[in-house]
Amino acid sequence: MQTLAQYAATSDSTIGRQVYEAPPNYRSEYQRDRDRIVHSTGFRRLEYKTQVFVNHEGDLFRTRLTHSIEVAQIGRALARALDLNEDLTEAIALAHDLGHTPFGHAGQDALNECMSNYGGFEHNLQSLRVVDVLEEKYAEFEGLNLTFETREGILKHCSLPNARKLGQLGERFLKQHQPSLEAQLANLADEIAYNNHDIDDGLRAGLISVQQLLEINLFEEHYRVVKDLYPQLSERRATHEIIRRMINCLVGDLIETSKQNLVSISPSSIEDVRQYSSAIIMFSEQMIAMNLELKQFLRNNLYSHFRVYRMSKKAHHIVEKLFDAFINDTKLLANEYRRKAKIMESSDGDVGRARIVADYVAGMTDRYAISEYNRLFDPLQLT
Ligand code: MG
């Protein structure tokens, strides 16, 4: 078995679970977290939630599920190379998008606007809410009762007012402390995964071209190498070869830069990592610049492409209409949510009712949101 570094998270040094449970017999604490995440309802919903392309736009685009699996794969490779806890990194990666609304960022922005008078909607916080409260599976506790370290990794960002309500978990945002190295890894594995798979999906959809991508240094560098080595390769295969080399290059840079940081900072424990003033896991300066260039390219050419934008507008419309309908008349909600809304309204008023409506809308898959919209607003649809 691999020996973990002194600054890695371990089952023995875990801050623990909100409700005490005896340690698992045959697994580590983080394997147990991972297994609970894989068995959750929220995890299965990821299959039908948009990453960039809405699920029904094509069978081969990434979904939130395949994206999360790619993040876990990259995260595990990074963790193993740095003697960090692979199980924890995997658990964080698989759970990191559980709180995402249907229709990706368009859905999240719409729900956040709808919730502006009721405490807002943050998808990271919603991921935490899914694992802490919304999953109803176990006899002994609410949610999945995950370890502090997995929950810490899931909560990548948090506004200060919300951080104040979260006790120990929110402290790092108030004190500007860092999460575990495994959480830092999972965060950057997310970035490596989406930047690269969005290029692949964008090309597949015909929204960006190889010619345009040659503006990007990171792409151009690997394009030249692949063209020199394999001049006859079809464009589809060459693209895959370029992207896999880009991922390798980013992963290699992250490992080498982080290794150097770890040697010079030399933290003696996970607590040292948390107290450190800035992130330890990072890319080199040169790679940060190349990565930024890539992100800007995707923002300017893919995410704002008129075809993506049209779908985003529709998504915004659907989420907004669903929220408005339910918040104004909770009798439209299915029995279970109607009952929950009533209970929350009696303790927290409008804010409580809105939170249940947000939970319901956020939990929807793309196609469920579309059919719920049709059931509510199309008179010819069955209810
Ligand atoms: Mg993600």
Boltz pocket constraint, residues with backbone or C-beta under 6 A from the ligand:
constraints:
  - pocket:
      binder: B
      contacts: [[A, 67], [A, 96], [A, 97], [A, 190], [A, 194]]
      max_distance: 6.0
